[in-house]
Amino acid sequence: MPHRDLRLAAVVLLLCIQHLHGSALPAVSSYEFTAYRMQQYNLAQQMYGCRGAIMVAEARSADEPVLTRRCIIMKVVDFTTEKFTEAQRQNAAAILLLLPKNISSIPHDTVQSFMESEKAVLLKETLMSVYVAPEDEQLLYMYEEVKQAAATRTSSVFIRVLRSMVTATAFQILVSNNYPIKALADTAIVTLEGVLPGAGEDPPTIVITAHYDSYGLAPWLSYGADSNGSGVTILLELVRLFQKLYSSSSTRPLYHLMFSLTGGGKYNFLGTKRWIEENLDHAESSLLHDNVAFVLCLDTLANSDELYMHVSRPPRPDTPMHAFVQQLEEVVSSRFPWVKMGLIHKKINLIESTVAWEHERYSLRRIPSFTLSHLEDPKSELRGSILDTMSQVDFRKLKRNGIIVAEALARFMYNLSDKGSPRDIQLFKGQMDFHDGRMSNLMSVLTSVPRATQLLDKEPDHIVLVNSLEQEFKHYLQQVYRHTFRQDKRDPDITFYDQMNQPVVMYRVKPAAFDLFLGGCIAAYLGIVYYAIQNFGFFYTKLKAAVKSKQQ
């Protein structure tokens, strides 16, 4: 009987320990996903972005007091400049940012705050690995677990220790690729141009241009809907509509109309710079050599009831550019009086190595030019964000801005004001109207893949996108040329790096403290058994006396 009681007690203790161990998550389970690394590039001898790619660290919440050698898990709402700076100060191993699949569900204030922090972070250089991954069920579960672990800091010491030893789950995050980061020396930038030839002999040229690449915290997640998918969409609609006017000799204006889509716009407008150099310095004949009336750059036009004309020099009276600006103002005042329109004069600082707007590349060569945008500040965070998706596009305002440009351009080229035409005349209506469906389709195609410059000449889907833009030009325009500019390997204008998308593994494990706790339980159990065996005679006598007294 006593032997039976001791065996039963030992079994009960062992079952308790096994139950304690089994109540936790599996000791080793893994989940693999793809994460996208933060920008890394060199521009004008200046280094930007993330210099690290290796990530082997335990996941922790940004609310934890100690972040050294940890991988910090954040949502969009958690990502602030202060937390990023604190992670750098504490030498955190990495940051993993979880990006919602439905960007439109994020409150406007949160979007604005994130974009401001994103802009500030992109201006810095960091050795810390920074990755972005789309949210899914497993990653959200991990986020909630590390959040709860951080919340226990407010509990008593005993509760914190007990939870850490028994119930807590640790997540180990690692990048399975440990190859060193390499520079990409063969990145190509493509610029497209096409022309609608004007009537008459040697007519002046009007240039309409927009850059088509995108920018954001992670190249693989930069879709650039407003900046600058909107400018490209309006330009392609202008191409279609004005091709109809130029197709008939009776309606062909006395102007060459040149269109260009430039690459490298997010990196100091390098595609524009090289294209201008090729036309002015190397080509024997080019429309840019001849009489250029003005250059209109379209940049970020898919939202807001404000329109700004950014210039490096105020247009002088009696110049074509001044006349066109007057037409823009007249269209707005007569047809869209609720739209605020302004002229912003910003001189080019020759000391700075970068330019703020695309028109500045032309102004440096003394070509009259300006940029039309709904942004007042060239440093606006909207010009480079992974949250610049279709949710940032208002198609009614995008179409309205396209109509303003088209109407003003037609009034200028046909000199309608001097001919006494009504101020509120509508030229683009009926079959000549902007097509809602086409604009929506164009924007969908442009945002179907990230248009980061370092991806456009290497990934199959991105190459197809650039080829599609070229085919669109060839369908409507004449003298279509594709200019491919490659970097000088000895002294490149810009240097990109590889490993921008990485396979990442998340291991779900128990913390080391649990092993200590379990070892302590086993040692206690063995100690009890050993003590019971050593004092078996004493326990047996006591037990026998107790049974006898009970029977009496």
N, C-alpha and C positions, 0 to 999 in steps of 0.2 A: 504493500500500500504506500509507504513513504517514497519508495523508488518511483512509483507511478506518479505521485504528486510532483516530484522534482522534474521528471521528464515532461509532464504537462506544462509546468511553469516555463521550462526552457523553450518548448515549442511555441507557447504563446508569445514570449519575448522575440523569438526569431520571426514569427509572422508579423509582429508589429513593425519590426525593422524593414521587412520586405514590403509591407504595405506603405510605409513611409517613403521608401525608394520608388515604389511603383506609382505613387500618387503624383509624382512629378512628370514633366515632359520626358520623352525619350532621351537617353543620355547623349546619343549622337544621331541627329537627323539633319539633312541639308536641303537647301533650295537654291537653284541656280537661276540667275536673271542677268539681263544686259543693262549696264550703266554707261552713261556718256560723260566723258571727261570734260572739264572746264577748258575754255580757250587757252591756247598756248601759241604765241607767235612773237616775232621780233619785227618791229617797224621803226625805221629811221634810227637804228642802233639802240632802240629802247626795247626792253623786255616787258612783255605783258602776260598776265594769266598764270596758270598753274604749271609748276615745274615738276610736280610729282605724279607718278602713276601707280606706284605700289601701294597696296592697302591690305594690311594684315593687323587687325585690331579688334578689340571688343567694342560692341555697340553701346553707346551711352546717349542719354538725352542731353539737349543743350542746357537743361536746367540743373544738371549735376554741378557740384562745386569743383570737382577735380576732373579735368579733361585730358590731362597729359597722356600721350600715347593711346588715345581712345579714338574710335570712329564715331563722330557725332551725327545722330540721325535727326533730320529736320523736315518739317513740312514748310510749305510756302509761307504760312502765317508766322513761323518761327524765325525765318531767315531775315536777319537784320545786320547792318554794318557793325553794330556793337558786338553782337554774338560772334560774327566772323572774326573780328579783331581780337576778342577774348580767346577764341580757339587758337589763333596764331600765337598769342602771348603765352598760352599754356603749352605750346608745342603739341597740339592735338595731331594725331596721325592722319586723320582724314575727315572729310565731311561728306555725308550722303544725303542729298536733298531729294525728297519725294515730291514728284510733280503730278497734280491731279490730271486725270484723263479729260475731264470736262472743265476747261478753263473758265467757261462762262458762269460756272457755279461759284467762282471766287468773288467775294464782295469787292466793289470798286476800290474802297479804301485800302484793302489788303493788296490788291493788284498794284496800286500806286506806290505803296510802301515797299513792296518787293522790287519793283522796277528801279526805284531810287537806290536801294541797297545793291541791286545787281550792277547798276552803273558804277557805283563807288568801288565795288569789288573788282570789276573788270579793269579798272585803272591801276590796280595794284599787281605786284608780282608776289607769288607765294610758293614756298616749297611744299606746302601741305597738299595732299591729294584731295581734289574736289570732284565729286561725281554727282550726276543727276540721273534719277531713274523714275520712270512712270509708276504711279501707285498701282499696287494690286493687293489681293487679300492677304498674302503672306507678309508682304512688307508693311502693311498697315497693322497687322497683328504684332509684328516686331516693334513697331513704333509705339503702340499702346503699352506693350510690356515694359519697354525701357522708360516710358513716361511714368508708369505706376511705380517702378523701382525708384525713380527720382522723387516721387511724392512721399515715399516712406522716410525721407530725411526729416520730416516734421514729426515723426513718431518717436516713441521712447527708444532708448538705446537697446533695451532687451528685445523689443519688437523688430527693430531693424536688423539686429544680429540674427534673430530666429528666422526672419524671412530670407535673409541672405544665405543662411546655412541650409535651409530646408526647402523653401518654396520658390525661391528666385530662379529665373532662367537666364543664362548668359547667351548672348549671340555673338559669334565670331564672324567677322566679315573679312573676306580676302579676295583679291584679284588673282586669278589663276595664272595670268600671264605676267612673268617677271622679267621680260626682256627690256633692255635699256631703251629709252625714248630716242628716236632718230629724227633728224631734220629732213623735211621734204624739199629737195632741191629742184624738183621739176614741175612745180605748180604753174599751170597756165591760166591766164586771164583772157576771156573772150569778149570782144566788143563787136556788135552788129551794127551795120549802117545800111540805109536804103533811101532812095530818092523818088520824089514825084516831080518830074521836070516841068518847069513853068513855061508860059508862053513868051514870045518875043525873043530878042537877041540879048544874050548875056544878062538875064534878070538877076536881081539880088536873091540871096538865100536866107531862108528862115530855118533854124535848126530847133527841133523838138527832141529832148533827150530825157532819159530816166535810167538810173542804175537799178539792176535787177537782183543783186545779191542781198543776203540777209545776215544778221548778226545777233548774238545773244550769249548768255552764260555758257552754253554748251552748243557747239556747231551742229551736232546731230539733232538738236531740238529747236533750231532757229528757223522759223517759217516766214517771218517778216511779212505779215498780211498788210498792215498799214504802211510800214516802212520796209520795202517800198513796192510791195505788190500793187498798191493802189496807183502809184505813178505809172507802172508798167501797164496796168489794165486800161487806164485812161489813154495812154499813148497808143495802144493797139486799137482802141476804138476810134481814135483820131485818124489812124492809118486807114481804117476801113471806110470811114465817112468821106475823107478828103480824096481818097482814090476815086470815088464816084464823081466828085467835082472835076478832078483832073482828067477823067476818062473822055470828056467831051471838049472839043476845041472851043465851043461857045461859052463854057463855064470855067475854062482853065485860067487861073490867075496869073499875074505877071511876076510870080515869085517861084523860085525853086523851093520845094519843101523837103528838107532832109530830116530823117528820123534816125535816132541811134539808141541802142540799148547797151549800156556800159557795164563791164564787170569790175570787181574790186572797189565798188563804191564805198563799202564800209571800212576800207583800209586806205584812207587818204585819197580816194578816187583815183587809184593807180591806173585803172583801165581807161579812164577819161584822159589822164595825163599822157599816157603812151599813145593814145589815138590822136590827140591833138599834135603831139610831136611828129607822128608819122605823116599826118596830113600837111603840116606846115614846114617841117624840116627835111623830110625825105621824099615826099611825093612830088613829082614834077607838075602835076595838075590835080587840083582838088578844089571842091566848092568852098572849102575854108580859106583858100588862097584869094578867092574872089570877093566880091562885095557881100558881106554878111550883114543882113539887116539887124538881127539879134538872135540870141540863143535863149530858149525857154527850157528850164530844167524843172521837171515834175518830181516832187518829193513829199511823200506822206500826205495824202489827200482824201482819206477814207472816213473822216470824222470831223466834228466840230462845226460851228457856225462862224468860224473865223478864217480869213485867208490873208496871208502875208506875202508881200513881194520883197524878197531879200536881194539887195543890190550891194555891189562894192563901190560903185559910183552912182549918185543920183542921175537918172537920164536927163540929158540936156534937151531943152525945147527944140522943136523942129527936127528931131531925130526919129527914125522908125520905132525905136524902143519906147520913146516917150509917147508916141501916138498909140502904140499897142497897149501900154499901161492905161491910157485914157479910155480905150475901148473896154478893157477889163472892168474899170470902175463904172463905166456907163451901163454895162450889162448887169452888174451887181445892183446898182442903184435902181434901175428900171424894172428888173424882173425878180430880184432876190434882195429886197431892201433890209431884211432881217440879218443878212450876212455882214459881219464886221470885216472891213478890208483896210489894210494898212501897208505902208511902205517902210521897210526897215533898212537903214543904211549902216553897213558895217565895213569898215576899212580892212583891207588885208594886212595882217601883221607879217612882214617879210622875215622877221626874226624867228617866228614859229615854223616848225618843220611840217606841220599839218594844216590843212585847210578845213573850214567849217562846212561849206556847201559846195555842190558841184560847179555852180557858176563861177566860183573863184578860180577854177582851173582855166576858164576862158578869159576871165578878167586879167589874169597874169600875162596873157598874150594879147591884151588890148582888144579883145573881141567883146562887143556889148552883149551882156547876158544878165539873167537874173533867175532866181529860184522861186517857184510858187509852192507854198506849203501851208497847212493849217497850224504848223508849229511856229511859235514866236521865237523860241530859244533853240539855236542849233545844237546845244548840249542836252536837249530834252532826252529823258530816259526812254521815251517811246521809240527812239531811233535804233535801239539795240536791245531787244528783250526776248526771252523765250516765251513770254506771255503775250507777245504780239501775234495773236492768231486770228482766226475768222471772227472771234468774239469782239475784236476791236474794230470791226468794219461795220459801218452804217451804209448800206447800199444806196439808200435815198440820197445821202449827202455825197457819196462817191459819184453818183450819176449827175447830181447838181453841179459839182465842181467840174466834171467833164464837159457839161453843157456850157458853163461859163467860159472855159478855155476855147471850146469850138466856136461859139458865137463871136467872141472877141476876135479870134483869129480870122474868121470869115469877114467880119466887118472891116477889119484892118486891110486885108488883102484886096477886097473889092471896093474899098474906100466909100463905104455906104454912108458915113456921116456927112461927107461933102456932097453926096447926091441927094440929101434931104430925106433919107429913110427914117421911119418912125423909131424912136428910142427903144421901144419895147418889141421891135420886130423879132419874130422867131424863124430862124432859117432852118434849124435842125428839128424837123417834126415829120410825122408820117413815116415814110420809108427812110428818111434821113435822120430819124431819131436814134438816140442811144438805145441799144437793145438790152433790156434788163437781164434776159436769159444768157446772152453772150457775156456780159460783164460778170455775172455770177459764175459762169463756166470758166472764164479766164482766171478769176480769182481762185477757184477751186483747184485748177491745174497748177497755178503758181504756188499754192500752199500745200500741194500734195506731197512734196518732198522738201526737206530743209535746203535752202539755197546758199548755204555758207560757201565762201569762195574756195576753201580748201577741199571741198567735196565735189564741186561742179565738174571738174575735169577727170575724176577718178572713178566715181560710182556710176554704174550703168543707168539707173533711173535718172540721175542728175544730168548725165550726158544727153539722154533723150529729151529732157526738158529744154536744154539749150538748143538742141537741134530743132525742136518744135517751134521755138521762137524764131529761129532762122527761116523755117518753112513758112511761118506766118508772114514774115517780111517778103519772102519771094512770091507769095500769093498775091500781094497787093502792090508792091513797090518795084521799082526798076533799079538797076545798078546796085544790087545787094552784095555787100562784101562782108566777109567774116574775118576779123583781125584777131589773131592769136598771139598774145604776148607772153613770152617765157622769161623767167628770172635769170639774171646774170649769176652764174654759180659762184663767181669770185666775189661779187659785191651785190647781193640781191637787195631789191627794195624791201621785200618782205620775206620772212622765213616762217613756214608753218612746221608743225611736228605731227608725228603719227600717234597711234594708240588713243584715238579719240572716242572709240567705243570698245568696251571691255566686257568679257564674261566675268561675272562676280558670283561667288558662292557664299551663302549664309549658313553657318553651322549653328544649330540650336543645342546647347550643352548646359550641363549643370556647372555652377561655379566651383572653384577649388575648395571653398569653405565647406561645401557639401561632403566632399570626400573626407575631410577632417572630422565632420560631424558623424558620418557613417562609421568611420574607423573608431571613433570614440564609443559608439553604441556597441560595436562588435567587441571591443576590448572590455567594456563593462559586462557584457553577457558572458564572455569567457571568464572574467574574474569571479562573477557570481557562481558559475559552474564549478570553478576550481575551489572556491571557498566552501561550497556545499559538499564537495567530495572530501576535502580535508577535515571537515567537521561533521561527517556523516553520523558518527556514533553519538555525538552530542544532540544532533537534531532528531535522531531516531529515538533516543531516551526521552526527550521532551515530548515528542509526538506520541509515544506509547503511553506516557504518564497522562497526557491530556485525554487520550481515547479511553483509558481505564477509568479516570475520574468521571468522564461523561457517562460511561455505562453504569457506574454506581449511582 
